[in-house]
Amino acid sequence: MSIKEQIAGDVKSAMKAREKLKLETLRMTLAAIKNKEIEKKAELDDRGAVALISTLVKQRREAAGMYRDAGRDELADKEEEEITFLKGYLPKELSREDLIAAVDAVIEESGASSMADMGNVMKGVMAKVGGQAEGRMVNEVVKERLSR
């Protein structure tokens, strides 16, 4: 079952259970997937759906931070609850040790030796780990490994 089909099924379940926030979040996610499909003029595969959902999680995390800074804790809590719903459709995140191993492997494969090679290493690592690590975390580890 594809992620899109799984979300559609969960929309029905959320309707029956009268889970308003979950229903809104899942409907918004389906709409984002449909919009991306219209933009690409092609069906979105699971890899594309994972990338899109990762983007939605990142947007919510940033919004929650801004709401917290503005003293709007109730809105930040809502954003964080939406993040928990969305993370259920993402693959399990890599541990820091696994991410370091992936970065080291890409550095070795590409022959990178300095910060000037960071772009190539980032590209290779993101292709390798897919939606299993946030770009911010990958960036941090790549900088750390290239600067030693």
PADREN-604593 format. One line per field, with one value per atom (N, C-alpha, C): residue in one letter; atom name; x, y, z. Coordinates in Angstrom, 1 decimal, decimal comma. Example, Ala and Ser with C-alpha at 12.3 -4.5 7.8 and 13.67 -1.06 7.14 Angstrom:
type <- [A A A S S S]
atom <- [N CA C N CA C]
xx <- [13,2 12,3 13,2 12,8 13,7 12,9]
yy <- [-5,7 -4,5 -3,3 -2,2 -1,1 0,0]
zz <- [7,8 7,8 7,8 7,1 7,1 7,9]
***
This chain:
type <- [M M M S S S I I I K K K E E E Q Q Q I I I A A A G G G D D D V V V K K K S S S A A A M M M K K K A A A R R R E E E K K K L L L K K K L L L E E E T T T L L L R R R M M M T T T L L L A A A A A A I I I K K K N N N K K K E E E I I I E E E K K K K K K A A A E E E L L L D D D D D D R R R G G G A A A V V V A A A L L L I I I S S S T T T L L L V V V K K K Q Q Q R R R R R R E E E A A A A A A G G G M M M Y Y Y R R R D D D A A A G G G R R R D D D E E E L L L A A A D D D K K K E E E E E E E E E E E E I I I T T T F F F L L L K K K G G G Y Y Y L L L P P P K K K E E E L L L S S S R R R E E E D D D L L L I I I A A A A A A V V V D D D A A A V V V I I I E E E E E E S S S G G G A A A S S S S S S M M M A A A D D D M M M G G G N N N V V V M M M K K K G G G V V V M M M A A A K K K V V V G G G G G G Q Q Q A A A E E E G G G R R R M M M V V V N N N E E E V V V V V V K K K E E E R R R L L L S S S R R R]
atom <- [N CA C N CA C N CA C N CA C N CA C N CA C N CA C N CA C N CA C N CA C N CA C N CA C N CA C N CA C N CA C N CA C N CA C N CA C N CA C N CA C N CA C N CA C N CA C N CA C N CA C N CA C N CA C N CA C N CA C N CA C N CA C N CA C N CA C N CA C N CA C N CA C N CA C N CA C N CA C N CA C N CA C N CA C N CA C N CA C N CA C N CA C N CA C N CA C N CA C N CA C N CA C N CA C N CA C N CA C N CA C N CA C N CA C N CA C N CA C N CA C N CA C N CA C N CA C N CA C N CA C N CA C N CA C N CA C N CA C N CA C N CA C N CA C N CA C N CA C N CA C N CA C N CA C N CA C N CA C N CA C N CA C N CA C N CA C N CA C N CA C N CA C N CA C N CA C N CA C N CA C N CA C N CA C N CA C N CA C N CA C N CA C N CA C N CA C N CA C N CA C N CA C N CA C N CA C N CA C N CA C N CA C N CA C N CA C N CA C N CA C N CA C N CA C N CA C N CA C N CA C N CA C N CA C N CA C N CA C N CA C N CA C N CA C N CA C N CA C N CA C N CA C N CA C N CA C N CA C N CA C N CA C N CA C N CA C N CA C N CA C N CA C N CA C N CA C N CA C N CA C N CA C N CA C N CA C N CA C N CA C N CA C N CA C N CA C]
xx <- [0,8 0,0 0,9 0,6 1,4 1,1 1,9 1,7 0,4 0,2 -1,0 -2,3 -2,3 -3,4 -3,6 -2,4 -2,5 -3,0 -2,7 -3,2 -4,7 -5,1 -6,5 -7,3 -6,8 -7,5 -7,5 -6,4 -6,4 -7,3 -7,6 -8,6 -10,0 -10,3 -11,6 -11,7 -10,6 -10,6 -10,7 -10,0 -10,1 -11,5 -12,2 -13,5 -14,4 -14,3 -15,2 -14,9 -13,6 -13,3 -13,5 -13,8 -14,1 -12,8 -11,7 -10,4 -10,2 -10,6 -10,6 -9,2 -8,3 -6,9 -6,2 -6,4 -5,7 -6,4 -7,7 -8,4 -7,9 -7,8 -7,4 -6,0 -5,1 -3,7 -3,6 -4,3 -4,2 -4,8 -5,9 -6,5 -5,6 -4,9 -3,9 -2,8 -2,4 -1,3 -1,7 -2,9 -3,4 -3,5 -3,9 -4,0 -2,6 -1,6 -0,3 0,3 -0,1 0,4 -0,3 -1,6 -2,3 -1,7 -1,4 -0,8 0,5 1,3 2,6 2,5 1,5 1,2 0,8 0,0 -0,5 0,7 1,6 2,8 3,7 3,9 4,8 4,1 2,8 2,0 2,3 2,4 2,7 2,3 2,0 1,7 3,0 2,7 3,8 4,1 5,3 5,7 6,0 6,2 6,5 7,7 8,7 9,9 9,6 8,8 8,3 7,4 6,6 5,6 6,4 7,4 8,3 9,0 9,5 10,2 9,2 8,0 7,0 6,6 6,4 6,0 7,1 8,3 9,5 9,5 9,2 9,1 7,9 6,8 5,7 6,1 6,8 7,3 8,2 9,1 10,1 9,3 8,3 7,5 6,8 6,3 5,6 6,5 7,7 8,7 9,1 9,3 9,7 8,6 7,3 6,2 6,0 6,2 6,1 7,1 8,3 9,4 9,0 8,4 8,0 6,9 5,9 4,8 5,3 6,2 6,8 7,5 8,3 9,0 8,0 6,8 5,8 4,9 5,1 4,3 2,9 2,8 1,6 1,7 1,8 2,0 0,9 -0,3 -1,4 -1,3 -0,8 -0,6 0,6 1,7 2,9 2,5 1,7 1,3 0,6 -0,3 -1,1 -0,1 0,9 1,9 2,6 3,0 3,8 2,9 1,7 0,8 0,6 0,6 0,5 1,8 2,9 4,2 4,2 3,6 3,5 2,6 1,6 0,7 1,5 2,3 3,0 4,2 4,9 6,0 5,7 4,4 4,0 4,1 4,2 4,4 5,8 6,7 8,1 8,9 9,9 10,7 11,4 11,8 12,5 13,7 14,0 15,2 16,4 17,5 18,8 19,3 20,1 20,8 21,9 22,5 23,6 24,8 25,0 26,1 25,9 24,7 24,4 24,6 24,2 24,4 25,9 26,7 28,1 28,7 28,3 28,8 28,5 27,2 26,8 27,6 27,9 28,7 30,1 30,7 32,0 32,1 31,1 31,1 31,1 30,3 30,2 31,5 32,1 33,3 34,4 34,5 35,5 35,2 34,0 33,6 34,0 33,7 33,9 35,3 36,0 37,4 37,4 36,4 36,3 37,3 37,9 38,9 38,8 38,0 37,9 36,5 36,3 34,9 34,5 35,4 35,0 34,2 34,4 33,6 32,3 31,9 30,7 29,4 29,3 28,1 27,9 29,0 29,0 28,7 29,3 29,1 27,6 27,1 25,7 24,7 25,0 24,2 24,2 25,4 25,5 24,9 25,0 24,4 22,9 22,4 20,9 20,3 21,0 20,5 20,5 21,5 21,7 20,7 20,5 19,7 18,2 17,9 16,5 15,9 14,7 13,9 14,3 15,4 15,7 16,5 16,9 17,6 17,3 17,2 16,9 18,1 17,9 19,0 19,9 19,3 20,0 21,0 20,6 21,4 22,5 22,2 23,2 24,2 23,8 24,7 25,7 25,2 26,0 27,1 26,7 27,6 28,6 28,2 29,1 30,2 29,8 30,7 31,7 31,2 32,0 33,1 32,6 33,5 34,6 34,2 35,1 36,1 35,8 36,7 37,7 37,7 38,7 40,0]
yy <- [-1,2 0,0 1,2 2,2 3,4 4,3 5,3 6,3 7,0 7,4 8,1 7,4 6,1 5,2 5,1 5,0 4,8 6,1 7,3 8,5 8,6 8,2 8,3 7,4 6,2 5,3 5,9 6,5 7,2 8,4 9,0 10,1 9,6 8,4 7,8 7,4 6,8 6,4 7,7 8,7 10,0 10,6 10,4 10,9 10,1 8,8 8,0 8,2 8,4 8,6 10,1 10,9 12,4 13,1 12,7 13,3 14,5 15,7 16,9 17,3 17,4 17,9 16,9 15,6 14,6 14,6 14,8 14,8 16,0 17,2 18,4 18,2 17,6 17,5 16,5 15,4 14,4 14,9 15,7 16,3 17,3 18,1 19,0 18,3 17,2 16,4 15,8 15,3 14,7 15,9 17,0 18,2 18,6 18,5 18,9 17,8 16,6 15,5 15,7 16,0 16,2 17,4 18,5 19,7 19,4 18,6 18,2 17,4 16,5 15,6 16,5 17,5 18,4 19,2 19,6 20,4 19,5 18,3 17,4 16,7 16,8 16,1 14,6 14,1 12,6 12,2 10,9 10,3 10,4 10,8 10,9 9,5 9,0 7,7 7,9 6,8 6,9 7,7 7,7 8,5 10,0 10,4 11,8 12,2 11,3 11,5 11,7 10,9 11,1 12,4 12,8 14,1 15,2 15,1 16,2 16,2 15,1 15,0 15,6 15,3 15,8 17,3 17,9 19,3 19,9 19,2 19,6 19,6 18,6 18,5 19,7 19,9 21,0 22,4 22,6 23,8 24,0 22,8 22,9 23,1 22,5 22,7 24,2 24,8 26,2 27,1 26,8 27,5 27,4 26,2 26,0 26,8 26,9 27,7 29,2 29,7 31,1 31,4 30,4 30,6 30,6 29,8 29,7 31,1 31,6 32,8 34,0 33,9 35,0 34,7 33,7 33,4 32,8 32,2 31,6 30,0 29,6 28,2 27,3 27,7 26,8 26,5 27,5 27,3 26,4 26,6 25,8 24,4 24,1 22,8 22,1 22,9 22,4 21,9 22,8 22,5 21,2 21,1 19,9 18,6 18,8 17,6 17,2 18,1 17,8 17,1 17,5 16,9 15,4 15,1 13,7 12,8 13,4 12,7 12,4 13,5 13,4 12,4 12,4 11,5 10,1 9,7 8,3 7,8 8,7 8,3 8,4 8,8 8,9 7,7 7,3 6,2 6,5 5,5 5,7 6,5 7,5 8,3 7,5 7,9 7,2 7,8 6,9 7,4 8,2 9,0 9,8 9,0 7,8 6,9 6,4 6,0 5,6 6,7 7,9 9,0 9,3 9,3 9,5 8,4 7,2 6,1 6,4 6,9 7,2 8,3 9,4 10,5 10,1 9,3 8,8 8,0 7,2 6,4 7,3 8,3 9,2 10,0 10,4 11,2 10,3 9,0 8,1 7,8 7,6 7,3 8,5 9,7 10,9 11,5 11,0 11,5 13,0 13,4 14,7 14,9 16,1 16,3 17,6 18,5 19,9 20,4 21,5 22,1 22,5 22,7 23,0 21,9 20,7 19,5 19,3 20,2 20,0 19,8 20,5 20,4 19,0 18,5 17,1 16,1 16,2 15,3 15,3 16,6 16,7 16,0 16,3 15,7 14,2 13,6 12,2 11,6 12,2 11,7 11,8 12,9 13,1 12,0 11,7 10,7 9,3 9,1 7,8 7,6 8,6 8,5 8,8 9,4 9,8 10,6 10,1 10,8 10,4 9,7 9,2 10,1 11,3 12,3 13,7 14,6 16,0 16,6 17,5 18,2 18,9 19,5 20,3 19,4 18,2 17,2 16,7 16,4 16,0 17,0 18,3 19,4 19,5 19,4 19,5 18,4 17,1 16,0 16,1 16,6 16,7 17,8 18,9 19,9 19,4 18,7 18,1 17,1 16,3 15,2 15,8 16,9 17,5 18,4 18,9 19,9 19,3 17,9 17,3 17,0]
zz <- [0,0 0,0 0,0 -0,9 -1,0 0,2 0,4 1,5 1,2 0,0 -0,4 0,0 -0,3 0,0 1,5 2,2 3,7 4,3 3,8 4,3 4,1 2,9 2,5 3,5 3,8 4,7 6,1 6,5 7,8 7,9 6,8 6,8 7,2 6,6 6,9 8,3 8,9 10,3 11,2 10,8 11,7 11,6 10,5 10,4 11,3 11,3 12,1 13,6 13,9 15,3 15,8 14,8 15,1 15,7 15,1 15,5 14,6 15,0 14,2 13,7 14,6 14,2 13,3 13,6 12,8 11,4 11,3 10,0 9,2 9,9 9,2 8,6 9,5 9,1 7,9 7,9 6,9 5,6 5,7 4,5 3,8 4,7 4,2 3,5 4,0 3,5 2,1 2,0 0,8 -0,3 0,1 -0,8 -1,3 -0,4 -0,8 -1,8 -1,5 -2,5 -3,8 -3,9 -5,1 -5,9 -5,1 -5,7 -6,4 -5,7 -6,2 -7,5 -7,5 -8,6 -9,8 -9,5 -10,6 -11,2 -10,2 -10,6 -11,5 -11,1 -11,8 -13,0 -13,1 -14,1 -14,1 -13,0 -12,8 -11,4 -11,3 -10,0 -9,0 -7,8 -6,8 -6,2 -6,3 -5,7 -4,2 -3,5 -2,1 -1,7 -2,6 -2,3 -2,3 -3,3 -3,5 -2,3 -1,9 -0,8 0,5 0,7 1,9 1,9 0,8 0,7 1,0 0,4 0,7 2,1 2,8 4,2 5,0 4,7 5,4 5,4 4,2 4,1 5,0 5,0 5,8 7,3 7,7 9,1 9,4 8,5 8,7 8,9 8,0 8,1 9,4 9,9 11,2 12,3 12,3 13,3 13,4 12,2 12,2 12,7 12,3 12,8 14,3 14,8 16,3 17,0 16,5 17,1 17,1 16,0 15,9 16,9 17,0 17,9 19,3 19,7 21,0 21,3 20,4 20,6 20,8 20,2 20,3 21,5 22,2 23,4 23,1 21,9 21,5 21,7 22,9 23,2 22,6 22,7 22,2 20,7 19,9 18,5 18,3 19,1 19,0 19,3 20,3 20,7 19,5 18,8 17,7 16,6 16,3 15,2 15,6 16,9 17,3 17,2 17,5 17,4 16,0 15,1 13,6 13,2 13,8 13,5 13,8 15,0 15,4 14,5 13,9 12,9 11,7 11,2 9,9 10,1 11,2 11,4 11,2 11,4 11,3 9,9 8,9 7,5 7,0 7,9 7,5 7,9 7,2 7,7 9,0 9,7 11,0 10,8 11,7 11,6 11,9 11,2 11,5 12,8 13,5 14,7 14,3 15,2 14,9 14,4 15,0 14,7 13,2 12,9 11,5 10,5 10,9 10,0 9,8 10,8 10,7 9,8 9,9 9,1 7,6 7,3 6,0 5,4 6,2 5,8 5,5 6,4 6,2 4,9 4,6 3,4 2,1 2,2 1,0 0,9 2,0 1,9 1,3 1,7 1,2 -0,3 -0,7 -2,1 -3,0 -2,5 -3,4 -3,3 -2,3 -2,1 -1,6 -0,9 -0,4 0,7 0,8 1,8 2,5 2,0 2,6 2,5 3,2 3,2 1,8 0,9 -0,5 -1,2 -0,7 -1,2 -0,5 0,4 1,2 0,3 -0,7 -1,6 -2,2 -2,7 -3,3 -2,2 -1,0 0,1 0,5 0,7 1,1 0,1 -1,2 -2,2 -2,1 -2,0 -1,9 -0,7 0,5 1,7 1,7 1,2 1,1 0,2 -0,9 -1,8 -1,1 -0,3 0,4 1,5 2,3 3,5 3,3 2,1 1,8 2,9 3,4 4,4 5,8 5,9 7,3 8,1 7,6 8,4 7,9 8,8 8,5 7,8 6,9 6,2 7,2 8,2 9,2 9,9 10,3 11,0 10,1 8,8 7,9 7,7 7,5 7,3 8,5 9,7 10,9 10,9 10,6 10,6 9,5 8,3 7,2 7,6 8,1 8,5 9,6 10,5 11,6 11,0 10,1 9,5 8,5 7,8 6,8 7,5 8,6 9,3 10,2 10,3 11,1 10,4]
***
